């Protein structure tokens, strides 16, 4: 089992940047692919980005491609989402998630494929 704690959310103007971090504990971090999801009020939780156990071949939603970057540090048990050129439509609660998968290179993007979730951190982008 792994525990996940997100940090780094806040209020930012459109065009600005935020850096979200997710600290993992309780299990072997490198055993999990890691993902970021978000949920806006009245909407379903949606995939944002994911990174494989090895850190290779990150995957992004089309809506954030070119603006967001996901990375991980297996030695520090952390995964980071760097968000640049933020837009008002990026406003949402952002969740870190862990996928206990045997896959070492590829990632999955469906909400129900992830086994553990953090409590979320709010990102608000003002226009």
BELWO-V209754 format. One record per residue. N is the residue number from 1. PSI is psi in whole degrees, 0 to 359 (* if undefined). OMEGA is omega in whole degrees, -180 to 180 (none if undefined). D_CENTER is the distance of its C-alpha to the mean C-alpha in Angstrom with 2 decimals. Layout:
BEGIN
n=[N	N]
psi=[PSI	PSI]
omega=[OMEGA	OMEGA]
d_center=[D_CENTER	D_CENTER]
END
This chain:
BEGIN
n=[1	2	3	4	5	6	7	8	9	10	11	12	13	14	15	16	17	18	19	20	21	22	23	24	25	26	27	28	29	30	31	32	33	34	35	36	37	38	39	40	41	42	43	44	45	46	47	48	49	50	51	52	53	54	55	56	57	58	59	60	61	62	63	64	65	66	67	68	69	70	71	72	73	74	75	76	77	78	79	80	81	82	83	84	85	86	87	88	89	90	91	92	93	94	95	96	97	98	99	100	101	102	103	104	105	106	107	108	109	110	111	112	113	114	115	116	117	118	119	120	121	122	123	124	125	126	127]
psi=[147	141	139	133	119	155	165	356	172	195	132	151	154	137	347	187	152	153	113	139	151	119	130	146	160	349	176	108	321	355	354	135	149	144	159	135	165	156	118	156	131	5	161	156	136	153	139	304	156	155	141	172	324	349	0	157	64	155	145	149	148	327	342	355	132	347	326	148	128	142	163	153	102	337	332	2	44	152	139	141	108	122	118	164	49	146	160	328	355	353	124	169	131	134	137	142	152	133	113	88	152	345	134	341	316	164	163	156	359	141	317	0	354	139	329	146	147	181	347	153	137	133	124	123	118	140	*]
omega=[-180	176	-176	179	180	174	174	178	178	-180	-179	177	177	-176	-179	-176	171	179	178	176	177	179	-179	177	172	-179	-179	-173	-177	176	-174	161	-175	-180	170	177	177	180	176	-180	178	-178	178	176	-176	179	176	-178	177	179	-175	179	-178	-176	-179	171	174	-179	-177	169	-179	-175	-178	-177	-178	180	-178	176	176	177	179	176	-176	178	-178	179	-179	172	-174	172	176	-176	180	178	-175	-179	180	-180	173	179	-177	166	-178	-176	171	-178	-179	-180	180	-172	175	-179	-177	-176	-177	179	177	-172	-179	-178	-172	176	-179	-169	-176	-175	171	-176	178	175	-174	173	179	-179	-179	-178	none]
d_center=[18.36	15.34	14.44	11.08	11.32	9.05	11.01	11.65	11.77	15.15	17.59	17.97	20.39	19.76	19.52	18.02	14.97	12.44	10.47	7.78	8.27	7.85	11.31	12.45	16.11	18.72	18.42	18.22	14.72	15.70	16.57	13.08	10.82	7.16	4.52	1.99	5.47	8.01	11.65	14.56	17.93	19.94	17.39	15.64	11.99	10.60	8.33	6.47	5.70	6.57	8.85	12.06	13.84	15.88	13.38	15.30	14.68	11.07	10.72	9.92	11.13	14.50	13.96	11.63	13.24	15.13	13.47	9.86	9.44	7.09	9.31	10.35	13.60	15.17	18.07	16.23	13.80	10.81	7.54	7.11	5.79	9.35	10.31	14.00	16.64	15.07	16.90	18.02	16.38	12.89	14.02	12.19	10.72	6.95	6.05	4.67	6.90	9.47	11.85	15.29	16.58	19.58	18.22	17.76	17.03	15.71	12.57	12.57	10.98	12.80	11.79	14.88	14.26	11.77	13.91	12.35	10.27	9.98	12.10	9.84	10.45	12.38	12.25	15.69	17.03	20.82	22.91]
END
